[in-house]
Amino acid sequence: MRGRKPKPVKHQISAGDPSHVGKAKLDKHLANLPIAARRLGDPPRHLSGLAAQQWAIWRDDLARLGMDYRADRVMLEGACVAYARAIEADEILKDGCQVEEPYVDKMTGELGHILKKHPAVSVSNVSWRRVRSFCAELGLSLISRTRLSIEAPTLGRESLMELLLKPRPAKPVQ
C-alpha cells in the first residue's frame, strides 16, 4: 500500500475530526466496524523451538495490550517464523559473513578463490525486515505502540469523589 497508513477512526474522533469528515459520519463508521474474536490461543502445531517460544511471548504481550484477536493469528505466525529464521541465520553468521568460492581464471586457467557474501546474510536481512513489518502491523514495535490509543476505564462518580477528596502530594523542595 502506498502513502500513509489510514488513521484509525478512534484517532480521528479524538483528534477532533481534522479531515472534516463529520463527527456523525465517523461515529456511524465506528459503530459499523467489525469486532473480531479475542484470544490467540496456543501456537500452531507446526511451530517449534524458538518460533513457539516467541509465539508465547508475543501472545502474552498482545493480551496485555488488549489486542489479541484471533484474526491476527496468521500475522503472528508469520512474525514468529521470520524471527526464528533470522536468529538461525545469525547463528550461522557467527563464523563470518563471507565465504571463499573457488573460480578458474579464464585467461590463465589458474585456480583461485574469491570472497563472496555468505547466503545467510541475505536470509538474515530479509527475515529481520519481515519481523519489523509484522511487529509494526501487530502493534509490537515502539512507534506503533505510541500511536495506539488505549483508553483508560472511566471512573465512576464515587471513584471521582474519592480522588478529589484525597490530599495533594507535597511538592518537592528545590
N, C-alpha and C positions, 0 to 999 in steps of 0.2 A: 504494500500500500504506500502510495506516495504522499508526501506532505506530513503535516502534523497529525497525530492521532486525535480522533474526536474527543472532546471533553465530555465526561460523564454528565448525565442530566442533573444529578445531585450537585455537582460542582457548578453547573450553570445557574441553578437556582440560588445556591449560597453566594455566588458572585454577584447576584443582583441582575441576572439576565443581560450580560454585556453585549451580546449579539442582537438584542432587541427582538427576540423571537416572540416573546409574550409569556408572562408567568403562567397564565391559564393553559396555554399550549404545552409548556414544559411540565406543569403538574399533571396534565392529561397523559402526556408521554410517559412520565414516571409511573403513573398508576397502571399503564398498559405494559410495562416491562415484564418479561417472563421471570419467574422465580425458579431457580434451579434447586434440585435436592441437595442437601448437605451431606457431609461425611464422606471422606475419600476411602476409608477402609484400609485393608491390608494391601501390601504390594502385590502386583500381578505375579503369577506363579513362575513366569519365565525370567523375572528379575532375580538376580542372586548376588551374593557378595556385597561389594561396595554400592552397587545401584540400589539394592534392597535396603541397606543401611541409610542411604541418603533419602530414600522414599520416606522412611520413618521420621527422619529429622525434619524434612520439609513439610510433611503432612502435619506434624505437631505445630510447626510454625504457622502454617496456614490456618489451622484450627484456632490458635490463639488470636490471630488477626480477624477471625470470623469470615474467612474466605475459602473454606474447604468445601468446594462444590464438586459433586460427582461428575459434572460435565467437564471438569478440568483434569480428570484422571489421565487422559492421553497426553496432555501437555506436561503433567508432572512426570509421567513415564518417560517421555522424550528427554526431559531435563535430567532425570536420573541416569538414563543410558548414556547421554552425552557426557555427563560428569564422570561416570565410570570409565568411559573411553578416553577422556582427556587425562585422567590420572594414570591409566595404563600406559598411554603414550609417553607421559612424563617420566614414568618409571624406566621405560626403555631408553630414554634420552639421558639418563644419569651417566652413562658411559661416554657421552659426547653427542654432538649434533651433526657430525659429519661422518661420512663413510668413504673408504677408498674403493674406487671402482677401476678394475683393470681396463686398459684400452691398448690398441695396437696403432702405432703411428703409421699412417698410410704412405708416407714418403720413404721412411727408412725401414719399416717393418718391425721396429723395436717395440717390445712390450713395456708399458709404463702404467702408472697409476694416476688417477685424477681424484681430487676430493670433491664430493658432492654432498648436498644436504640430505640428511637422513630422512627417509619417508615418514617416520613418526613425527617429525617437526610439523608437517602439513596436517597430519591427523590431529595433533595436539591443538594447533591453531584453530582449525575448523571446529573441533569439539568445544573448546572454550568459548568460541564465538556463539555457538549454539546454546551453551549453558547460559551465557549472558542474555541472549534473546529470550529464552524460555523464562528465566528469572524475572525479566522485565515484564513479560506478559502475565506472570502469575502474581506479581506484587512482592517478589522476594528480593529485589535489588533496593539499594538505599534510595535512589532517586524515585523509584516507583512507590516506595512507602511514604515518602514525603508528599507525594501527590494524592495519597489516599485521604478521604475524609471520613474517618470513623467517628461517629457521633457518640458522645457520652450519654448514658441514660439520663433521662430528665429527672430532676429532683421533685419529690412530692412536696406539698405545702408544709408538712411537718418538718421534713428534712431541711427545707429552705429556712424555716424559722429557727431551727437548731443551729444552723450555720451562721445566721445573722446574730444570734444571741451569744455566740462564743466570744471570749475576749480576744482582742487582736494580739498577735505576737509582738513582742518588743522589738524595736528597730535596733540593729547593732550600732554601738558607739564607734564612731570613726575617729 
